[in-house]
Amino acid sequence: MKTNSCWSAVVLTALFTGVLFSTALSSAPVPGPEDYKKLQNEVNNAVATPTLLANPQTVQIPAGQNAASTKVSWNIGTGRSIIVLRVKVNGGAETDLQTLPSIPGPGFTSKPEGSLAVTVKVGTNVFSLNQAGKTLATVTVTGKALAVIPDKGAPAANASAEAEESSSSNTEDQHRKHKKKGKHHHHHDDDEN
């Protein structure tokens, strides 16, 4: 008898679960073909937020030079026309560097992604993507001038004086040692003639 009541509980639980699922499923509408078309149109019309990156963002400029280079990369999404890459150095006037490449075909639509090697000057270089007077994205690159490093092979100014002082103190030490042993040798440079 105990086995029959256990089976009854299992069957009842299964029936109850089935009823709950069927009620939940019947209340949610199943998406139709029109829903998928609407979703696809939303995806097609979506415009990505433009990005502009630089690598590296801090550029070491060799001593004696006033510029070096970095690589800027962009992603503007699809369907944008006439995008211009500009730079402003140390708060000065903005300068057009290049109109972004376009996709072949009718009209003028900029390629969604790309990169370009650009010149970086000492100080703050702000690169920007612009469309019809509106700034879409910016990236700041810092140009750091490297200091002139003295030639490591050149002797220090006081190196010869230090060597001479070291040599004379060694000679004095040797004379003291000889005197302690009782040997007196006199060396005269004049005697060699």
C-alpha positions as CSV (number, residue, x, y, z in Angstrom):
1,M,0.0,0.0,0.0
2,K,2.8,2.3,0.8
3,T,4.1,1.9,-2.8
4,N,0.8,3.0,-4.3
5,S,0.7,6.2,-2.4
6,C,4.2,7.1,-3.5
7,W,3.3,6.5,-7.1
8,S,0.2,8.7,-6.7
9,A,2.3,11.5,-5.4
10,V,4.7,11.3,-8.4
11,V,1.8,11.2,-10.9
12,L,0.1,14.1,-9.2
13,T,3.3,16.2,-9.2
14,A,3.9,15.5,-12.9
15,L,0.3,16.5,-13.8
16,F,0.5,19.7,-11.8
17,T,3.9,20.6,-13.4
18,G,2.5,20.0,-16.8
19,V,-0.5,22.2,-16.2
20,L,1.7,25.0,-15.0
21,F,4.0,24.9,-18.0
22,S,1.2,24.8,-20.5
23,T,-0.5,27.8,-18.9
24,A,2.8,29.8,-18.9
25,L,3.6,28.9,-22.6
26,S,0.1,29.7,-23.9
27,S,0.2,33.2,-22.3
28,A,3.5,34.3,-24.1
29,P,3.0,35.1,-27.8
30,V,5.3,33.3,-30.2
31,P,7.2,35.7,-32.4
32,G,6.2,35.8,-36.0
33,P,8.0,36.7,-39.2
34,E,7.1,40.4,-38.8
35,D,8.8,40.5,-35.4
36,Y,12.0,39.3,-36.9
37,K,11.8,41.9,-39.8
38,K,11.3,44.6,-37.2
39,L,14.3,43.5,-35.2
40,Q,16.5,43.3,-38.3
41,N,15.5,46.8,-39.3
42,E,16.4,48.1,-35.8
43,V,19.8,46.4,-36.1
44,N,20.4,47.8,-39.6
45,N,19.5,51.3,-38.5
46,A,21.5,51.3,-35.3
47,V,24.5,53.6,-35.4
48,A,27.5,52.5,-33.4
49,T,29.1,55.1,-31.0
50,P,32.3,56.1,-32.9
51,T,35.6,55.3,-31.2
52,L,39.1,56.6,-31.8
53,L,42.1,54.9,-30.2
54,A,45.9,55.6,-30.3
55,N,48.7,53.1,-29.7
56,P,50.9,54.2,-28.0
57,Q,49.2,57.2,-26.3
58,T,52.5,58.4,-24.9
59,V,55.2,58.8,-27.5
60,Q,58.9,59.3,-26.8
61,I,60.4,61.9,-29.1
62,P,64.1,61.4,-29.6
63,A,66.5,64.2,-28.5
64,G,67.1,66.7,-31.2
65,Q,63.8,65.9,-33.0
66,N,60.5,67.7,-32.7
67,A,58.1,64.9,-33.6
68,A,57.6,61.1,-33.7
69,S,54.6,59.0,-34.8
70,T,51.8,56.8,-33.4
71,K,48.9,54.8,-34.9
72,V,45.3,56.0,-34.6
73,S,42.5,53.5,-35.2
74,W,38.8,54.2,-35.5
75,N,35.4,52.5,-35.6
76,I,32.6,54.7,-36.7
77,G,29.9,52.2,-37.5
78,T,28.2,52.0,-40.9
79,G,26.5,54.6,-43.0
80,R,28.4,57.7,-42.0
81,S,29.5,60.0,-44.7
82,I,32.5,62.3,-45.0
83,I,34.4,61.9,-41.7
84,V,37.5,64.0,-41.2
85,L,40.4,63.2,-38.9
86,R,41.8,66.3,-37.2
87,V,44.5,67.3,-34.7
88,K,45.0,70.1,-32.2
89,V,48.5,70.5,-30.8
90,N,49.0,72.2,-27.4
91,G,45.6,74.0,-27.6
92,G,46.4,75.6,-30.9
93,A,44.2,75.6,-34.0
94,E,42.6,72.4,-35.2
95,T,44.2,71.0,-38.5
96,D,42.6,68.6,-40.9
97,L,44.8,65.6,-41.4
98,Q,42.8,63.4,-43.7
99,T,39.2,62.5,-44.8
100,L,38.6,58.9,-43.9
101,P,38.7,56.4,-46.8
102,S,35.3,55.7,-48.4
103,I,33.5,52.6,-49.4
104,P,33.4,52.1,-53.2
105,G,30.0,52.8,-54.8
106,P,27.4,55.6,-55.1
107,G,27.6,58.5,-52.7
108,F,30.3,59.0,-50.2
109,T,30.2,56.7,-47.2
110,S,33.3,56.4,-44.9
111,K,34.7,52.9,-44.2
112,P,33.5,51.8,-40.8
113,E,37.0,50.9,-39.5
114,G,40.5,51.9,-40.3
115,S,43.9,53.1,-39.0
116,L,46.5,55.6,-39.9
117,A,50.1,56.5,-38.8
118,V,50.1,60.1,-37.6
119,T,52.7,62.6,-36.5
120,V,52.9,63.5,-32.8
121,K,54.6,66.7,-31.6
122,V,56.0,67.5,-28.2
123,G,53.2,68.2,-25.8
124,T,49.4,67.5,-26.0
125,N,48.1,66.2,-29.3
126,V,44.2,65.8,-29.4
127,F,43.1,63.8,-32.4
128,S,39.4,63.9,-33.3
129,L,36.9,62.4,-35.8
130,N,34.5,65.1,-37.2
131,Q,31.4,65.0,-39.3
132,A,29.7,68.2,-40.5
133,G,31.2,70.3,-37.7
134,K,30.3,67.8,-35.0
135,T,33.1,66.0,-33.0
136,L,32.3,62.2,-32.9
137,A,35.3,60.9,-30.9
138,T,38.6,62.1,-29.6
139,V,41.9,60.6,-28.2
140,T,44.7,62.5,-26.6
141,V,48.4,61.5,-27.3
142,T,51.3,63.0,-25.3
143,G,54.6,63.6,-27.0
144,K,57.5,63.5,-24.5
145,A,60.9,64.8,-25.5
146,L,63.8,62.6,-24.4
147,A,66.7,64.4,-22.7
148,V,70.2,64.4,-24.3
149,I,72.3,61.8,-22.5
150,P,76.0,62.5,-22.3
151,D,78.4,60.1,-24.1
152,K,79.1,57.3,-21.6
153,G,82.5,56.6,-23.2
154,A,83.9,60.1,-22.3
155,P,86.0,60.3,-19.1
156,A,84.7,62.3,-16.2
157,A,86.3,65.8,-15.9
158,N,88.1,64.8,-12.7
159,A,89.0,61.3,-13.7
160,S,92.7,62.1,-14.5
161,A,93.1,64.0,-11.2
162,E,91.6,61.0,-9.3
163,A,94.0,58.6,-11.0
164,E,97.0,60.8,-10.3
165,E,96.0,61.1,-6.6
166,S,95.5,57.3,-6.4
167,S,98.9,56.7,-8.0
168,S,100.8,59.1,-5.6
169,S,99.1,57.6,-2.5
170,N,100.2,54.1,-3.6
171,T,103.8,55.3,-4.0
172,E,103.8,56.8,-0.5
173,D,102.4,53.6,0.9
174,Q,105.3,51.6,-0.7
175,H,107.9,54.0,0.7
176,R,106.5,53.6,4.2
177,K,106.7,49.8,3.9
178,H,110.3,49.9,2.8
179,K,111.3,52.2,5.7
180,K,109.8,49.9,8.2
181,K,111.9,47.0,6.9
182,G,115.0,49.1,7.3
183,K,115.7,49.4,3.6
184,H,116.4,52.9,2.4
185,H,116.3,53.2,-1.3
186,H,116.5,56.6,-2.9
187,H,115.2,56.9,-6.3
188,H,116.1,60.0,-8.2
189,D,114.9,60.7,-11.6
190,D,118.0,62.9,-12.2
191,D,120.4,59.9,-11.6
192,E,119.4,58.2,-14.8
193,N,121.3,60.6,-17.0
